[in-house]
Amino acid sequence: MNLLFFVNRCIEEGVHIKLLLFKEKPLAKVVNALPPKYRDQLKESEEVVSAIFYTKDEFVITSKQAYKGIQKLGETETRKIAIAYNFTAEAIEIFKEHNFYLIHYSNFTWTDQQWKDNLSSR
């Protein structure tokens, strides 16, 4: 495979969220594949990492999507990074339990239920 990543779709509340998975890739290559607002939070290096990037802009990643991403990434001994516009409080806890470093653009605190209610009101 000549791609650094592969795309998978997660569906929650009728919203399709693509996952970009980077398994055991140099951090510099991960950084180069990210939009600028996320790149600014990571320093390029040749450190090898594994990362999940949730590509849907202005959406919050829930605990369900966090579990799916972790499962899709699989086991790895490298530093793990989860990247998204934002995460719910529950998703943050799940990622922390699995030793992920989080990169996000927004830091407004949502719960899974608050985000679900927000989506249903759109």
KAJOUR-V954410 format. One record per residue. N is the residue number from 1. PSI is psi as a letter, one per 40 degrees, with the letter a starting at -180 (* if undefined). OMEGA is omega in degrees with one decimal (* if undefined). D_LAST is the distance of its C-alpha to the last C-alpha in Angstrom with 2 decimals. Layout:
n=(N | N)
psi=(PSI | PSI)
omega=(OMEGA | OMEGA)
d_last=(D_LAST | D_LAST)
This chain:
n=(1 | 2 | 3 | 4 | 5 | 6 | 7 | 8 | 9 | 10 | 11 | 12 | 13 | 14 | 15 | 16 | 17 | 18 | 19 | 20 | 21 | 22 | 23 | 24 | 25 | 26 | 27 | 28 | 29 | 30 | 31 | 32 | 33 | 34 | 35 | 36 | 37 | 38 | 39 | 40 | 41 | 42 | 43 | 44 | 45 | 46 | 47 | 48 | 49 | 50 | 51 | 52 | 53 | 54 | 55 | 56 | 57 | 58 | 59 | 60 | 61 | 62 | 63 | 64 | 65 | 66 | 67 | 68 | 69 | 70 | 71 | 72 | 73 | 74 | 75 | 76 | 77 | 78 | 79 | 80 | 81 | 82 | 83 | 84 | 85 | 86 | 87 | 88 | 89 | 90 | 91 | 92 | 93 | 94 | 95 | 96 | 97 | 98 | 99 | 100 | 101 | 102 | 103 | 104 | 105 | 106 | 107 | 108 | 109 | 110 | 111 | 112 | 113 | 114 | 115 | 116 | 117 | 118 | 119 | 120 | 121 | 122)
psi=(h | e | i | e | i | i | h | i | h | i | h | h | f | e | h | h | h | i | h | h | h | h | h | g | i | h | d | d | d | d | d | d | e | i | i | d | d | d | d | e | e | h | h | h | i | e | h | h | i | h | i | h | h | h | e | h | i | f | i | h | h | i | d | d | d | d | d | d | d | d | d | d | d | a | i | i | e | i | h | h | h | h | h | i | d | i | i | i | d | d | d | d | d | d | d | d | d | e | f | i | h | h | h | i | d | i | f | h | h | i | i | d | d | d | d | d | d | d | d | e | e | *)
omega=(-177.5 | 177.8 | 175.2 | -173.3 | 169.2 | -173.4 | 175.3 | 180.0 | 171.9 | 179.0 | 175.7 | 179.1 | 178.9 | -179.0 | 177.0 | 178.9 | 178.1 | 172.9 | 167.3 | -178.9 | 177.3 | -177.7 | 176.5 | 179.4 | 174.4 | -179.2 | 179.6 | 179.4 | 176.4 | -179.0 | -179.1 | -179.6 | -175.8 | 171.0 | -176.2 | -176.3 | 176.2 | -179.9 | -176.8 | -177.8 | -179.0 | 175.0 | 178.6 | 175.1 | 176.4 | 175.1 | 178.2 | -177.8 | 170.0 | -173.3 | 172.3 | 176.3 | 176.4 | -165.6 | -175.5 | -176.8 | 179.8 | 174.0 | -177.3 | -179.4 | -178.2 | 178.5 | 179.2 | 179.0 | 177.0 | 179.0 | 179.8 | 179.4 | 179.1 | 179.3 | -179.6 | 179.4 | 179.5 | -177.7 | 176.1 | 177.9 | -177.9 | 173.5 | -176.3 | -178.0 | 172.1 | -174.4 | 179.5 | 175.3 | 178.0 | 179.6 | 172.2 | 177.8 | -179.8 | 178.4 | 178.1 | 179.6 | 179.8 | 179.8 | 177.9 | 177.9 | -179.9 | 174.6 | 175.8 | 169.6 | -174.7 | 173.2 | 178.5 | -178.0 | -179.3 | 177.1 | 174.0 | -176.1 | 174.8 | 164.2 | 175.8 | -177.0 | 178.3 | 179.4 | 177.5 | 178.4 | 178.2 | 179.2 | -177.8 | 179.6 | -178.9 | *)
d_last=(38.88 | 38.85 | 35.28 | 34.62 | 31.58 | 30.01 | 26.45 | 24.78 | 21.31 | 19.45 | 16.73 | 14.46 | 11.42 | 11.79 | 11.76 | 15.25 | 16.84 | 20.37 | 23.05 | 26.06 | 28.93 | 32.04 | 34.78 | 37.82 | 37.50 | 38.88 | 36.41 | 37.28 | 35.96 | 32.66 | 32.31 | 33.15 | 30.37 | 27.62 | 25.76 | 27.63 | 25.27 | 26.13 | 29.72 | 30.62 | 30.24 | 32.74 | 36.37 | 37.72 | 40.50 | 42.15 | 41.05 | 39.79 | 36.36 | 33.78 | 30.13 | 26.67 | 24.28 | 20.59 | 19.82 | 16.02 | 15.67 | 13.35 | 12.52 | 14.17 | 16.78 | 17.18 | 20.57 | 20.24 | 19.75 | 22.53 | 24.90 | 24.28 | 25.03 | 28.09 | 29.32 | 28.99 | 30.83 | 33.59 | 36.58 | 37.76 | 40.26 | 38.78 | 36.57 | 32.96 | 29.98 | 26.20 | 24.19 | 20.44 | 18.11 | 17.88 | 18.76 | 18.09 | 21.23 | 22.05 | 21.89 | 24.12 | 26.61 | 26.76 | 27.43 | 30.00 | 31.70 | 32.07 | 33.44 | 30.76 | 30.60 | 27.03 | 25.96 | 22.57 | 21.38 | 19.30 | 20.75 | 18.25 | 18.80 | 16.09 | 17.06 | 15.91 | 14.60 | 12.77 | 10.98 | 10.32 | 9.00 | 6.73 | 5.42 | 5.54 | 3.84 | 0.00)
